[in-house]
Amino acid sequence: MAEPHRTAGSGIPHPNGQSPDASDKPDSMAVPLPEPIRTLVRQAEKDLGDKLPWYEDLPQDSKQILKELIEIAIASFLTWKGRQDSLPPDTGCDSEQGMVSLPAPLEFSQVISPRQAMDVTRVIVDLLENNITVFAREGEPEDETRDTILRYAWEVAFSAATIYADLAEARNSMGTRTETLIIESLIDGSTGRQVTTGLTMLGWPADYRCFAIVGRTPRGGKTSAGIIHQRIRLTLEQAGARVLMSQHNKLVVILADMEEAGTPADLCAGLLRYFDKESPVCLGPLRHGIHGAVETIQAALNTYTVAPAAEGLSVDGGLPRPLHADDLLPERALMGDEKASDQLYQEVYKSLSNGDRNNPLLVTLSTFLVSGNSLETTARRLGVHPNTVRYRLKRSIEVTGWDAMNPREAFVLQTALKIGQIRDAQEQMQEPRA
C-alpha cells in the first residue's frame, strides 16, 4: 500500500494523497490545511461567539481577520511540528527551528487587545489539545503530541506578548515625542494646528480645564528620572486627570487636564514627594483650552525663574510647596511677564478705579502706600478722618483680595498701582488733543 502523501512540513497525512489547493479556500488569507483539520477549524470558528464573550461585539471585518488568523496559527503549528519531527532523535527542541512568530501581528494587534489575544491563544491550544489524534503523525504517542502542543502554545504566547510589548514601547515612544513637541510649542506660545492635532491624537478633548506644574526631580538619587516621571503620570492618571509631560531645561513640565480630578493644589500636593526638596515646585493657574494651556505653562515656568526673589510668602521664611504662580505676580511682572502685568492691572487697578482714575478707593490706597502705611498721614493728605481711611482700605480688600496692612500684599498692591499708573499715562499720551 502506498505511503499517504504528507503536507509539507506538517507530518500529517492529507486525505486522497493530495495537497489542498489554495483556490478552494473561501477566505482571503487562504491557508492550506488538511481536510480533517480544516473541518475542526471551521467548527471552532462557529463556536467563537460562545467561547469569547467579546467576539460578537467585533465588526464583521475584524471577525473575518480573527478567523483567518486562527487558520494561519494552526497551519503554522503544522509547519512548526513538521520541523520538530524532522530533528534527529534526542536532540530536543531546536531553538533556531522552534521559534514561532505570531502570524500577521499588525492585523492581529489592531483587531484585539492583549488580553483578548491570550483568549484566542487559549482557543487555539484547546483546539489542538482536544484533537490530539488528528494532529499526531502516524504512530506518534499522544503524550509526545501533547508535549509538542504545549511547547507550541508557550511559543505562541511568548510571541504574542513580545509583539504587544514592542507595540506598546513604540506607542510610548511616539507618545513621548508627541508630548515633547506639544509642551515645547506651548512654552513658545504656539497654538497652531500641529499642536491641536497632537492633543487630539493623545485623546484630549476640544475643551478642557488645565493647569501646569514645573519642578526639578531629585538629582543623584537611586531612582531614575524616567521612573519618577512614570510615577508622577500614574499618580495623576489614577486621580482622574489627563497628563502631558516633558523635560525642559532640566525641569519637568506637566500639563494636567483636571476633568473631575479635584483642585490643582490637591493634585499637586500628591506629587511633591517626587520633586527635589531644595527646589521650588511651581503651580500654574487653572485655565481653559489651548490658549489657557500656554498661559498656565508660561506662568509656572516664570514662577520658577523668579522664585529666588520671593520673600515673605511663608511664616518660616521659606517657599511654600507648591508655589502658586498667582502669589508671585509682582515678581513675574518685573521680569516682563505680560500676563502677570495684565492680571495685576485688571484685578487690582481696574477693579479699584472702576473706570475713574480719581476713584476714592484707588486714591486712598495709593496715598496710603506712599505714606509709609500710616493712617494718620494718609488722612491728613486726603483731608478726611482716619476712620474714613480705614473704611476705604477695608473696601479695597473686598474688591482686590489683597490687604495693604500686610507687607507682602502691600508690595503686590503697589506693583499693581504702578502698572496702572504707567498704562494710564500711556493712554493719555495717545488720546487725541481737543
Secondary structure by P-SEA (a helix, b strand, c coil): ccccccccccccccccccccccccccccccccccaaaaaaaaaaaaaccccccccccccaaaaaaaaaaaaaaaaaaaaaaaaaaacccccccccccccccccaaaaaaacccaaaaaaaaaaaaaaaaacccccccccccaaaaaaaaaaaaaaaaaaaaaaaaaaaaaaaaaaaaaaaaaaaaaaaccccaaaaaaaaaacccccccbbbbbbbccccccccaaaaaaaaaaaaaaacccbbbbbcccbbbbbbcccccccaaaaaaaccccccccccbbbbcccccaaaaaaaaaaaaaaaaacccccccccccccccccccccaaaaaaaacaaaaaaaaaaaccccccccccccaaaaaaaaaaaacccaaaaaaaacccaaaaaaaaaaaaaacccccccaaaaaaaaaaaaaaaaaaaaaaaacccc
